Amino acid sequence: MRRLVSETRLHPADLVLPVFVREGVTEPVPIGSMPGVVQHSLDSLPAAIAEAAAVGVGGVMLFGVPESRDALGSGATDPDGILNVATRVAREAAGDALVVQTDLCLDEFTDHGHCGVLDDEGRVDNDATLERYTAMALEQARAGSQLLGLSGMMDGQTAAVRQALDDGGYQDVALLAYAAKYASAFYGPFRDAVESQLEGDRRTYQLDPGNRREGVREAMLDIDEGADIVMVKPAGSYLDVLADVAAASDVPVWAYQVSGEYAMIEAAAAHGWIDRGRAIVESVRGIRRAGADVVLTYWATELAGWLKGGLE
């Protein structure tokens, strides 16, 4: 009876697994602040892709961790840079079983850790950054990415990247706009995972956590610029924004259950304070209930396995 009247169901195809790939390592490297999550090597990546595909996960979102960084994030546009190489490896491993997606942002590749190019006064230069994003988009498309995750929160990024892809003959590459990405404390473990060089914060280009209507406005701007999908990030503390965007959007709406959300549940479960499995399912179901069509979560493969095994 409970199953018959359930309003919100989970399915493996509605989950996307974020995957970190580190340059210069030969085996997976554990991430201390994210128990159970690793920086993959190029050698271990295919097995992770195959495992996710076997349980029906909808896609993987790749993040590169380079050995060297510079002010322009040159590794992001290097065809032999870690993210572009990993994309080619992932596409070969995935075949048609899931969608290979790539993070389009400079923060992993810059020596200052910001998502864009800095001007002479150390401020992020929005327009100069868009030039880097379009070059990055073309390299990711050439490497075989099927969906680009525009996570930098620069004004006009969706329109600029869409135009560059269309002009370059990549009309079929889809765009996921991180439209309502908030300046959140919950990103801390992720910055460990990508070994971020950030000093200071990103409050000048990420959204103020107190602003609800702005999240919807930003999503509508990205849709107007050609986004195929819009994102709300983080998920758990922004369910009101997620519900608002889902009600207003005529394109799919995704949400990212970020590293801090993951780490808190894992830490509490490790101390025996909560039921780990139930907390994972409840947290993801809550995000879906609020309006997310798809959830990016570090539990994607594990949760999909439970669902495939008959979890209700």
C-alpha positions in Angstrom: 0.0 0.0 0.0 2.8 2.4 0.8 4.4 1.7 -2.5 1.2 2.1 -4.3 0.6 5.6 -2.9 4.2 6.9 -3.0 4.4 10.3 -4.6 8.2 10.4 -5.2 10.1 7.5 -6.6 13.8 7.1 -7.1 15.4 5.5 -10.2 19.0 4.9 -11.1 18.6 6.9 -14.4 17.8 10.0 -12.3 21.3 9.9 -10.7 24.6 11.3 -11.9 27.9 10.4 -10.3 30.6 13.1 -9.9 34.1 11.6 -10.6 37.5 13.1 -9.8 40.4 12.1 -12.1 43.9 13.0 -10.9 46.9 13.5 -13.2 50.1 11.6 -12.5 48.8 8.8 -10.2 48.6 5.1 -11.0 45.9 4.1 -8.5 43.0 5.7 -6.7 43.8 8.2 -4.0 41.4 8.4 -1.1 39.9 11.9 -0.2 40.1 12.3 3.6 37.2 14.6 4.0 34.9 12.5 1.7 35.1 8.9 3.1 34.5 6.4 0.3 35.3 8.9 -2.5 38.6 8.8 -4.4 40.6 10.7 -7.0 40.7 8.2 -9.8 43.7 7.5 -12.0 43.2 7.1 -15.7 43.7 3.4 -15.2 41.0 3.1 -12.5 38.5 5.3 -14.2 37.1 2.7 -16.7 36.1 0.4 -13.9 34.3 3.2 -12.1 32.4 4.0 -15.3 31.6 0.3 -15.8 30.3 -0.1 -12.3 28.0 3.0 -12.6 26.7 1.8 -16.0 26.0 -1.7 -14.6 23.6 -0.4 -12.1 21.9 2.0 -14.5 23.3 5.4 -13.4 22.3 8.1 -15.8 25.6 9.8 -16.2 29.0 10.7 -14.8 30.3 14.3 -14.3 34.1 14.4 -14.7 36.4 16.8 -12.8 40.1 17.0 -13.5 42.9 17.4 -10.9 46.0 18.6 -12.8 49.6 18.3 -11.6 50.4 21.9 -12.5 48.4 25.1 -12.6 48.8 28.7 -13.9 47.0 32.0 -13.9 45.0 31.2 -17.0 44.2 27.6 -16.2 46.0 26.5 -19.4 45.5 22.8 -18.6 41.8 23.3 -19.2 42.3 23.9 -22.9 45.2 21.5 -23.4 44.0 18.5 -25.5 46.4 16.4 -23.4 45.2 18.0 -20.2 43.9 15.6 -17.6 40.2 16.4 -18.0 40.2 16.1 -21.8 42.2 12.8 -21.7 39.9 11.5 -19.0 36.9 12.4 -21.2 38.2 10.3 -24.0 38.9 7.4 -21.6 35.4 7.7 -20.2 33.7 7.8 -23.5 35.4 4.6 -24.6 34.5 2.9 -21.4 30.9 4.1 -21.3 29.9 3.5 -24.9 26.2 4.3 -25.0 25.5 3.0 -21.4 25.5 6.5 -19.8 26.1 10.1 -20.5 29.7 11.4 -20.1 29.6 15.0 -18.8 32.4 17.4 -18.0 32.8 20.3 -15.6 33.5 23.5 -17.5 35.2 25.8 -15.0 38.7 27.0 -14.5 39.0 26.7 -10.7 40.7 23.3 -10.8 43.3 24.6 -13.3 44.2 28.0 -11.9 46.9 28.7 -9.4 44.7 31.2 -7.7 41.7 28.9 -7.4 39.1 31.2 -8.9 36.7 30.2 -11.6 37.9 32.9 -14.0 40.8 35.0 -15.2 41.9 37.8 -12.9 42.6 41.4 -13.9 45.5 43.5 -12.7 43.7 44.3 -9.4 43.0 40.6 -8.6 39.3 40.7 -9.5 37.6 38.1 -11.8 37.4 39.5 -15.3 34.0 38.2 -16.6 34.5 38.9 -20.3 38.1 37.6 -20.4 36.9 34.5 -18.6 34.2 33.9 -21.3 37.0 33.6 -23.9 38.6 30.9 -21.8 35.3 29.1 -21.3 34.5 29.0 -25.0 38.0 27.6 -25.8 37.5 25.0 -23.0 34.1 24.1 -24.3 35.5 23.3 -27.8 38.2 21.1 -26.4 35.8 19.2 -24.2 33.5 18.7 -27.2 36.4 17.5 -29.3 37.3 15.0 -26.5 33.8 13.6 -26.7 31.9 15.2 -23.8 28.2 14.9 -24.4 27.1 17.5 -21.8 29.1 20.5 -20.5 28.5 21.6 -16.9 28.8 25.4 -16.9 29.7 25.9 -13.2 31.6 29.1 -13.2 28.7 31.5 -12.7 30.0 34.1 -15.1 27.4 36.5 -16.7 26.6 35.4 -20.3 28.5 32.1 -20.1 25.7 30.0 -21.5 25.1 32.2 -24.5 28.9 32.4 -25.2 29.5 28.7 -25.0 26.3 27.8 -27.0 27.4 30.1 -29.8 31.0 28.7 -29.8 29.7 25.1 -30.0 27.3 25.9 -32.7 29.9 27.7 -34.8 32.3 24.8 -34.2 29.8 22.2 -35.4 28.9 20.8 -32.0 25.2 21.6 -32.0 24.4 18.3 -30.4 26.5 18.9 -27.2 24.1 19.8 -24.4 24.6 22.5 -21.8 23.9 22.2 -18.1 23.9 25.7 -16.6 24.7 25.9 -13.0 22.2 28.7 -12.8 21.6 29.0 -9.1 24.9 28.3 -7.6 25.3 29.8 -4.1 28.4 30.9 -2.2 28.1 28.0 0.2 30.2 26.6 3.1 29.2 23.2 1.9 31.8 23.1 -0.8 34.7 22.5 1.5 35.4 18.8 1.0 35.2 19.3 -2.8 38.0 21.8 -2.6 40.1 19.2 -0.9 39.1 16.7 -3.7 40.4 19.0 -6.5 43.2 20.4 -4.4 41.9 23.9 -4.9 44.4 26.8 -4.6 41.6 29.3 -3.6 42.4 32.0 -1.1 39.5 34.3 -0.2 36.0 33.5 -1.5 33.8 33.6 -4.6 31.0 35.8 -3.2 31.4 38.3 -6.1 30.1 35.8 -8.6 28.3 33.1 -6.7 24.8 33.9 -5.3 24.1 35.2 -1.8 22.7 32.4 0.3 20.0 34.8 1.6 18.5 35.4 -1.9 15.7 33.2 -3.1 14.2 35.1 -5.9 17.6 35.7 -7.5 18.0 32.0 -8.0 14.9 31.9 -10.2 16.0 35.0 -12.1 19.4 33.5 -12.8 17.8 30.3 -14.0 15.5 32.1 -16.4 18.4 34.1 -17.8 20.3 30.8 -18.6 17.2 29.3 -20.2 16.9 32.4 -22.4 20.6 32.0 -23.4 20.1 28.4 -24.5 20.6 26.2 -21.5 19.2 22.7 -22.1 19.2 22.0 -18.3 19.5 24.3 -15.3 21.1 23.4 -11.9 20.5 24.4 -8.3 23.6 24.0 -6.1 23.8 23.0 -3.2 20.7 21.0 -2.9 19.8 20.2 0.7 19.9 23.8 2.1 18.2 25.3 -1.0 15.1 23.2 -1.5 12.9 26.3 -1.6 15.0 27.7 -4.5 14.9 24.3 -6.2 11.1 24.1 -5.9 10.8 27.7 -7.3 13.0 27.0 -10.3 11.2 23.7 -11.0 7.9 25.5 -11.0 9.1 28.2 -13.4 11.3 26.2 -15.7 10.3 24.6 -19.0 13.6 22.7 -19.3 14.8 19.9 -16.9 16.0 21.0 -13.5 18.9 19.2 -11.8 20.3 19.6 -8.3 23.8 18.8 -6.9 24.0 17.1 -3.5 27.4 18.6 -2.8 30.5 17.4 -0.9 29.6 18.9 2.4 26.2 17.3 2.4 27.8 14.0 1.7 30.5 14.4 4.3 28.0 15.3 7.1 25.9 12.2 6.6 29.0 10.0 6.4 30.5 11.5 9.5 27.3 11.2 11.5 26.8 7.6 10.3 30.4 6.7 11.2 29.7 7.8 14.8 26.6 5.7 14.9 24.4 8.8 15.3 22.1 8.1 12.3 21.1 5.2 10.1 23.4 5.7 7.1 21.3 3.9 4.4 18.0 5.5 5.5 19.7 9.0 5.6 21.1 8.7 2.1 17.8 7.6 0.6 15.8 10.3 2.5 18.2 13.0 1.6 18.1 12.2 -2.2 14.4 11.6 -2.1 13.9 15.0 -0.5 15.8 16.6 -3.3 13.7 14.8 -5.9 10.5 15.7 -4.0 11.4 19.4 -4.1 11.5 19.3 -7.9 14.9 17.9 -9.2 14.5 15.8 -12.3 18.1 14.5 -11.7 20.4 14.5 -8.7 24.2 14.7 -8.8 25.3 12.7 -5.8 28.5 10.9 -4.7 26.2 8.0 -3.6 24.9 7.6 -7.2 26.4 4.2 -7.9 25.8 2.8 -4.4 22.2 4.1 -4.3 21.5 2.8 -7.8 22.6 -0.6 -6.7 20.2 -0.5 -3.9 17.4 0.5 -6.2 18.2 -2.2 -8.7 18.2 -4.6 -5.9 14.6 -3.7 -5.0 14.8 -0.8 -2.5 11.5 0.9 -2.1 
